[in-house]
Amino acid sequence: MNFAIRLATKADFKDIWRLLKDLASHLKMLDQMTQTYEEVQRHGFSQNPCFESFVAVVPDEHKSKEGFTIVGCALYFDIYDVWKGQAVCLDQFYVMPEFRGFGIGKALLSNVAKVAKEKGCSLLQLNVLDWNTPSLDFFAARGAQDITVKEGWHVINFDGQSLERLANETRQN
Amino acid sequence: MNFAIRLATKADFKDIWRLLKDLASHLKMLDQMTQTYEEVQRHGFSQNPCFESFVAVVPDEHKSKEGFTIVGCALYFDIYDVWKGQAVCLDQFYVMPEFRGFGIGKALLSNVAKVAKEKGCSLLQLNVLDWNTPSLDFFAARGAQDITVKEGWHVINFDGQSLERLANETRQN
């Protein structure tokens, strides 16, 4: 199937939001998506955006049964690693199920990797759920290392009340 | 023991580097620290720094046996989470062994949490090695959630050759 990968603009956000909701729903974590449409749009498409995104676009004749031509997206931002230097985090990565198997995911991922190399990064990092075997296999087949399995890294979150409590413990220096 | 927590300046970098090397050595991962002193210094203390840091300073009369007064540090930077919004990542966090048990780690962590709240973040995230029970316990005691255990999140890295290969797969659109 013919498709194009391009950087997203604000005009694409309606489609990106639809894909992000689909992804969260697929991961059974829609309840964790606490930000609103307006918030994510502002974070992504203001003067100092918190993330950038690629979208995958199919020609009109291949549009989805609901009429969509934007069928995949990859959202990423800069991070840092004291040991390895500047890096890119791939935060969201999704292709609509009916458009899988055509190399769209691979093309989205390659474009993010190319951006990372162009920025001088030596690391592209992402998080994947352990039951999401198709995704784990997809990344492993392309040479990714699961450093949770290999080295034992766990992801630790402070949020809500635990973050509030920590912040309030600050001593008055 | 009396101590102060303050934002680091370039003049502190020599001490920060010593602490980062100590931490990597403690984690038995000194070989993964591929960046040079000059690179990390430039990334942290240039016009658009990749990270900020707090240092913990003890008075001269409590200096370490080698004569150091900067005895701990916490390095952090902004990240993003489409589900939860703007967030802070705590990348490096260390207190010299002989200065543990005085609340210095807690004070460093609280200061980073306070910065996160002031930035309007609802999430402070970090990675910890699964064998590092003292650290895991330290964070758990303060209400952190291990989302690798709780939800199954794994950390996936593309670096070196795998990143290079991915980037070169980009189609010419």
Chai-1 contact restraints between the chains, C-beta under 6 A:
chainA,res_idxA,chainB,res_idxB,connection_type,confidence,min_distance_angstrom,max_distance_angstrom,comment,restraint_id
A,A4,B,N173,contact,1.0,0.0,6.0,A-B,restraint_1
A,L20,B,V82,contact,1.0,0.0,6.0,A-B,restraint_2
A,Q32,B,W83,contact,1.0,0.0,6.0,A-B,restraint_3
A,M33,B,W83,contact,1.0,0.0,6.0,A-B,restraint_4
A,Q35,B,G85,contact,1.0,0.0,6.0,A-B,restraint_5
A,V40,B,V82,contact,1.0,0.0,6.0,A-B,restraint_6
A,C50,B,Y80,contact,1.0,0.0,6.0,A-B,restraint_7
A,F51,B,Y80,contact,1.0,0.0,6.0,A-B,restraint_8
A,F77,B,Y80,contact,1.0,0.0,6.0,A-B,restraint_9
A,I79,B,I79,contact,1.0,0.0,6.0,A-B,restraint_10
A,Y80,B,C50,contact,1.0,0.0,6.0,A-B,restraint_11
A,Y80,B,F51,contact,1.0,0.0,6.0,A-B,restraint_12
A,Y80,B,F77,contact,1.0,0.0,6.0,A-B,restraint_13
A,V82,B,L20,contact,1.0,0.0,6.0,A-B,restraint_14
A,V82,B,D91,contact,1.0,0.0,6.0,A-B,restraint_15
A,V82,B,Q92,contact,1.0,0.0,6.0,A-B,restraint_16
A,W83,B,Q32,contact,1.0,0.0,6.0,A-B,restraint_17
A,W83,B,M33,contact,1.0,0.0,6.0,A-B,restraint_18
A,G85,B,Q35,contact,1.0,0.0,6.0,A-B,restraint_19
A,D91,B,V82,contact,1.0,0.0,6.0,A-B,restraint_20
A,Q92,B,V82,contact,1.0,0.0,6.0,A-B,restraint_21
A,A107,B,R171,contact,1.0,0.0,6.0,A-B,restraint_22
A,S110,B,L166,contact,1.0,0.0,6.0,A-B,restraint_23
A,S110,B,E169,contact,1.0,0.0,6.0,A-B,restraint_24
A,S110,B,T170,contact,1.0,0.0,6.0,A-B,restraint_25
A,N111,B,T170,contact,1.0,0.0,6.0,A-B,restraint_26
A,A113,B,L163,contact,1.0,0.0,6.0,A-B,restraint_27
A,A113,B,L166,contact,1.0,0.0,6.0,A-B,restraint_28
A,A113,B,A167,contact,1.0,0.0,6.0,A-B,restraint_29
A,K114,B,A167,contact,1.0,0.0,6.0,A-B,restraint_30
A,K114,B,T170,contact,1.0,0.0,6.0,A-B,restraint_31
A,K117,B,A167,contact,1.0,0.0,6.0,A-B,restraint_32
A,S122,B,D159,contact,1.0,0.0,6.0,A-B,restraint_33
A,L123,B,D159,contact,1.0,0.0,6.0,A-B,restraint_34
A,L124,B,F158,contact,1.0,0.0,6.0,A-B,restraint_35
A,L124,B,L163,contact,1.0,0.0,6.0,A-B,restraint_36
A,Q125,B,N157,contact,1.0,0.0,6.0,A-B,restraint_37
A,L126,B,I156,contact,1.0,0.0,6.0,A-B,restraint_38
A,N127,B,W153,contact,1.0,0.0,6.0,A-B,restraint_39
A,N127,B,V155,contact,1.0,0.0,6.0,A-B,restraint_40
A,V128,B,H154,contact,1.0,0.0,6.0,A-B,restraint_41
A,V128,B,I156,contact,1.0,0.0,6.0,A-B,restraint_42
A,L129,B,G152,contact,1.0,0.0,6.0,A-B,restraint_43
A,D130,B,G152,contact,1.0,0.0,6.0,A-B,restraint_44
A,D130,B,H154,contact,1.0,0.0,6.0,A-B,restraint_45
A,W131,B,G152,contact,1.0,0.0,6.0,A-B,restraint_46
A,F139,B,I156,contact,1.0,0.0,6.0,A-B,restraint_47
A,G143,B,S162,contact,1.0,0.0,6.0,A-B,restraint_48
A,A144,B,I156,contact,1.0,0.0,6.0,A-B,restraint_49
A,A144,B,F158,contact,1.0,0.0,6.0,A-B,restraint_50
A,Q145,B,N157,contact,1.0,0.0,6.0,A-B,restraint_51
A,D146,B,H154,contact,1.0,0.0,6.0,A-B,restraint_52
A,D146,B,I156,contact,1.0,0.0,6.0,A-B,restraint_53
A,I147,B,V155,contact,1.0,0.0,6.0,A-B,restraint_54
A,I147,B,N157,contact,1.0,0.0,6.0,A-B,restraint_55
A,T148,B,T148,contact,1.0,0.0,6.0,A-B,restraint_56
A,T148,B,H154,contact,1.0,0.0,6.0,A-B,restraint_57
A,T148,B,V155,contact,1.0,0.0,6.0,A-B,restraint_58
A,G152,B,L129,contact,1.0,0.0,6.0,A-B,restraint_59
A,G152,B,D130,contact,1.0,0.0,6.0,A-B,restraint_60
A,G152,B,W131,contact,1.0,0.0,6.0,A-B,restraint_61
A,W153,B,N127,contact,1.0,0.0,6.0,A-B,restraint_62
A,W153,B,V155,contact,1.0,0.0,6.0,A-B,restraint_63
A,H154,B,V128,contact,1.0,0.0,6.0,A-B,restraint_64
A,H154,B,D130,contact,1.0,0.0,6.0,A-B,restraint_65
A,H154,B,D146,contact,1.0,0.0,6.0,A-B,restraint_66
A,H154,B,T148,contact,1.0,0.0,6.0,A-B,restraint_67
A,V155,B,N127,contact,1.0,0.0,6.0,A-B,restraint_68
A,V155,B,I147,contact,1.0,0.0,6.0,A-B,restraint_69
A,V155,B,T148,contact,1.0,0.0,6.0,A-B,restraint_70
A,V155,B,W153,contact,1.0,0.0,6.0,A-B,restraint_71
A,I156,B,L126,contact,1.0,0.0,6.0,A-B,restraint_72
A,I156,B,V128,contact,1.0,0.0,6.0,A-B,restraint_73
A,I156,B,F139,contact,1.0,0.0,6.0,A-B,restraint_74
A,I156,B,A144,contact,1.0,0.0,6.0,A-B,restraint_75
A,I156,B,D146,contact,1.0,0.0,6.0,A-B,restraint_76
A,N157,B,Q125,contact,1.0,0.0,6.0,A-B,restraint_77
A,N157,B,Q145,contact,1.0,0.0,6.0,A-B,restraint_78
A,N157,B,I147,contact,1.0,0.0,6.0,A-B,restraint_79
A,F158,B,L124,contact,1.0,0.0,6.0,A-B,restraint_80
A,F158,B,A144,contact,1.0,0.0,6.0,A-B,restraint_81
A,D159,B,S122,contact,1.0,0.0,6.0,A-B,restraint_82
A,D159,B,L123,contact,1.0,0.0,6.0,A-B,restraint_83
A,S162,B,G143,contact,1.0,0.0,6.0,A-B,restraint_84
A,L163,B,A113,contact,1.0,0.0,6.0,A-B,restraint_85
A,L163,B,L124,contact,1.0,0.0,6.0,A-B,restraint_86
A,L166,B,S110,contact,1.0,0.0,6.0,A-B,restraint_87
A,L166,B,A113,contact,1.0,0.0,6.0,A-B,restraint_88
A,A167,B,A113,contact,1.0,0.0,6.0,A-B,restraint_89
A,A167,B,K114,contact,1.0,0.0,6.0,A-B,restraint_90
A,A167,B,K117,contact,1.0,0.0,6.0,A-B,restraint_91
A,E169,B,S110,contact,1.0,0.0,6.0,A-B,restraint_92
A,T170,B,S110,contact,1.0,0.0,6.0,A-B,restraint_93
A,T170,B,N111,contact,1.0,0.0,6.0,A-B,restraint_94
A,T170,B,K114,contact,1.0,0.0,6.0,A-B,restraint_95
A,R171,B,A107,contact,1.0,0.0,6.0,A-B,restraint_96
A,N173,B,A4,contact,1.0,0.0,6.0,A-B,restraint_97
